[in-house]
């Protein structure tokens, strides 16, 4: 799919509905990074002056006739709600969003180094918890793959703290990481390519993730 053409259609349809109420429009995820595959979701961002239930219903109606409707997802918010958002979330949101209309630069005023460290700590905590749950109860390769995917986002924050660079592409991100962090990133990419796992592989991949998360939680604790 040609994302530029798709975004022009999206922009035209959404602008027709909301007009000057649009504060920001952008795209995230694999299409924003230039790494999209045929089955990739289209993660669009729409920030209006404010958002009501009626606005969301109207937005849903705008999306229905667009191509690839089943792949459209993303983030919708009112401006004031976004500006009041948890700053540790705003870090990833700002750097992972490619603007189409408007600017998110005002968010930078709300993000401190402590917020980014908190993003790393919370990311590690969530991964640790879900990894334990999955290994004991679910034993799901899909859950494990999603955890490694979330780790890649946390490692972007780690690289930013250590190198001052936010690198969207995993292939380039690896060069900014310590050997231990890079090992986890490489493991996630290897796991993504697998169709199934042996029981010992599920344990091995999970153990690597648990060890990484544990160390990051300790390293970035208050």
Legacy VTK file of the C-alpha trace (Angstrom):
# vtk DataFile Version 3.0
C-alpha trace
ASCII
DATASET POLYDATA
POINTS 222 float
0.000 0.000 0.000
1.209 3.509 -0.837
0.943 5.199 2.548
1.355 8.754 1.217
-1.660 8.362 -1.045
-3.633 6.711 1.744
-2.799 9.516 4.144
-3.930 12.140 1.639
-7.308 10.396 1.409
-7.473 10.122 5.197
-6.507 13.758 5.687
-9.110 14.960 3.194
-11.905 12.891 4.755
-11.086 13.864 8.339
-10.613 17.547 7.461
-13.990 17.586 5.710
-15.604 16.331 8.917
-13.726 18.337 11.569
-12.157 21.279 9.717
-10.464 23.847 11.932
-11.098 21.721 15.024
-8.089 19.579 14.085
-5.094 20.497 16.264
-2.788 17.724 15.105
-2.710 14.758 12.730
0.067 12.200 12.359
1.068 8.582 11.926
2.876 6.153 14.213
4.036 2.551 14.147
5.632 0.691 11.282
4.293 3.054 8.607
5.688 6.012 10.510
9.056 4.258 10.766
9.099 3.167 7.125
9.147 -0.518 8.155
5.581 -1.524 7.249
4.729 -5.019 6.031
1.588 -6.009 4.084
-0.204 -6.969 7.320
0.878 -3.897 9.297
-1.690 -1.763 11.087
-2.135 1.883 10.106
-1.613 3.800 13.359
-3.041 7.272 12.812
-3.103 10.041 15.414
-5.859 12.636 15.552
-5.985 15.411 18.154
-9.046 17.682 18.118
-9.825 20.796 20.129
-11.959 18.500 22.275
-13.495 15.053 21.905
-17.043 13.946 22.698
-18.825 10.660 22.165
-20.537 12.207 19.166
-17.145 13.173 17.720
-15.905 9.597 18.043
-19.027 8.273 16.339
-18.508 10.772 13.505
-14.837 9.796 13.234
-15.774 6.122 13.007
-18.162 6.941 10.169
-15.382 8.832 8.360
-13.105 5.791 8.577
-15.600 3.222 7.322
-15.291 3.902 3.547
-11.491 4.309 3.600
-9.283 1.603 2.055
-7.761 -0.891 4.505
-10.400 -0.063 7.112
-9.676 -3.285 9.011
-6.076 -2.173 9.570
-6.830 1.364 10.819
-6.176 1.964 14.504
-4.336 4.641 16.467
-4.873 7.403 19.005
-7.624 10.018 19.274
-7.749 12.699 21.955
-8.745 16.214 22.822
-5.911 18.758 23.020
-6.314 19.476 26.734
-6.371 15.790 27.597
-3.139 15.207 25.668
-1.434 18.129 27.395
-2.469 16.675 30.760
-1.285 13.155 29.883
1.238 11.180 31.949
4.617 12.634 30.871
6.383 9.257 30.793
3.904 8.201 28.097
4.305 11.467 26.202
8.011 10.787 25.596
7.326 7.767 23.398
4.270 9.406 21.884
6.204 12.479 20.763
9.189 10.723 19.234
7.254 7.891 17.599
4.773 10.194 15.842
5.412 11.555 12.354
3.446 14.810 11.883
1.065 15.184 8.954
-0.657 18.346 10.144
0.295 20.549 13.078
3.087 20.079 15.635
3.589 18.283 18.960
6.574 20.415 20.012
4.658 21.813 22.985
4.852 18.349 24.565
8.619 18.647 24.984
8.049 21.262 27.688
6.305 18.591 29.768
8.919 15.808 29.455
11.915 15.689 31.806
14.745 13.173 32.100
13.001 11.767 35.161
9.906 11.124 33.037
11.967 9.141 30.535
13.581 7.137 33.328
10.101 6.431 34.668
9.071 5.222 31.206
11.950 2.715 31.254
11.129 1.544 34.785
7.416 1.107 34.085
8.165 -0.653 30.811
10.443 -3.103 32.606
7.911 -3.661 35.405
5.114 -4.433 32.952
7.309 -6.802 30.939
8.446 -8.630 34.079
4.894 -9.089 35.359
3.452 -10.316 32.065
6.450 -12.547 31.349
5.974 -14.333 34.681
2.249 -14.684 34.066
2.787 -16.033 30.568
5.436 -18.578 31.534
3.384 -19.941 34.439
-0.142 -19.770 33.014
-0.498 -19.043 29.295
2.735 -20.329 27.740
1.845 -18.322 24.647
4.385 -17.529 21.958
2.182 -14.660 20.767
2.237 -13.018 24.210
5.992 -13.477 24.406
6.421 -11.897 20.975
4.317 -8.908 22.041
6.470 -8.513 25.166
9.649 -8.441 23.123
7.996 -5.886 20.851
7.254 -3.660 23.836
10.853 -4.071 25.028
12.053 -2.541 21.759
10.140 0.646 22.636
11.662 0.674 26.118
15.117 0.263 24.613
14.499 3.337 22.485
14.104 5.276 25.726
17.246 3.652 27.161
19.249 4.663 24.074
17.888 8.206 24.321
18.983 8.476 27.956
22.442 7.072 27.251
23.186 8.526 23.807
20.735 11.409 23.405
19.376 9.849 20.207
15.863 8.555 19.561
16.202 5.887 16.882
12.969 4.584 15.405
14.412 1.724 13.334
15.471 -1.400 15.192
18.340 -2.109 12.805
19.931 1.225 13.698
18.858 1.100 17.348
21.101 -1.908 17.971
24.222 0.192 17.425
23.248 2.514 20.290
22.770 -0.215 22.898
24.966 -1.969 25.428
25.751 -5.661 24.709
23.102 -6.877 27.179
20.400 -4.607 25.777
21.336 -5.499 22.224
21.097 -9.195 23.074
17.458 -8.724 24.095
16.689 -6.688 20.974
18.270 -9.361 18.756
16.343 -12.091 20.576
13.084 -10.267 19.907
13.838 -10.040 16.208
14.719 -13.733 16.141
11.520 -14.634 17.970
9.429 -12.572 15.568
10.635 -14.731 12.676
9.591 -18.001 14.339
6.294 -19.782 13.662
6.466 -21.985 16.738
8.582 -22.662 19.820
9.741 -25.764 21.608
9.056 -25.875 25.355
12.700 -25.232 26.187
12.789 -22.276 23.771
9.806 -20.667 25.471
11.659 -20.951 28.762
14.931 -19.660 27.301
13.367 -16.608 25.648
11.348 -15.886 28.793
14.354 -16.249 31.085
16.344 -13.788 29.016
13.489 -11.304 29.205
12.982 -11.757 32.946
16.652 -11.185 33.650
16.716 -8.056 31.501
13.550 -6.622 33.088
14.788 -7.351 36.601
18.061 -5.517 36.007
16.334 -2.535 34.397
13.876 -2.249 37.300
16.785 -2.120 39.728
18.852 0.235 37.592
16.060 2.767 37.132
14.396 2.635 40.529
13.753 5.953 42.312
LINES 1 223
222 0 1 2 3 4 5 6 7 8 9 10 11 12 13 14 15 16 17 18 19 20 21 22 23 24 25 26 27 28 29 30 31 32 33 34 35 36 37 38 39 40 41 42 43 44 45 46 47 48 49 50 51 52 53 54 55 56 57 58 59 60 61 62 63 64 65 66 67 68 69 70 71 72 73 74 75 76 77 78 79 80 81 82 83 84 85 86 87 88 89 90 91 92 93 94 95 96 97 98 99 100 101 102 103 104 105 106 107 108 109 110 111 112 113 114 115 116 117 118 119 120 121 122 123 124 125 126 127 128 129 130 131 132 133 134 135 136 137 138 139 140 141 142 143 144 145 146 147 148 149 150 151 152 153 154 155 156 157 158 159 160 161 162 163 164 165 166 167 168 169 170 171 172 173 174 175 176 177 178 179 180 181 182 183 184 185 186 187 188 189 190 191 192 193 194 195 196 197 198 199 200 201 202 203 204 205 206 207 208 209 210 211 212 213 214 215 216 217 218 219 220 221
